[in-house]
């Protein structure tokens, strides 16, 4: 039964082996956030925010704030926030206001 998952138990002492990272809250100032530049298909530049240790819902909220703050589009993929264009300085200011420690990297 090594590949089985526990769905429900009335036992009070049961602990799950596959606990998620959701319960783990990391202070924004303790996170190592990096801003990268990358070229995507067609030679278009994308600013990438890496190192945010947040849940998907929080990442989506941060991405929405960054997109509206920069006036551009973007998305969240694989735990990274992608913002269209070279908006690293603007993104850095917005994230510092939220309490994150941000460093520019590359490009």
Secondary structure, DSSP 4 states (H G I P E B T S, - for coil): -TT--------TT---SS--GGG----GGGSEEEEEEEEEGGGEEEEEEE-----HHHHHHHHHHHHHHHTS-EEEETTEEEEEBS-HHHHHHHHHHTT-EEEE---
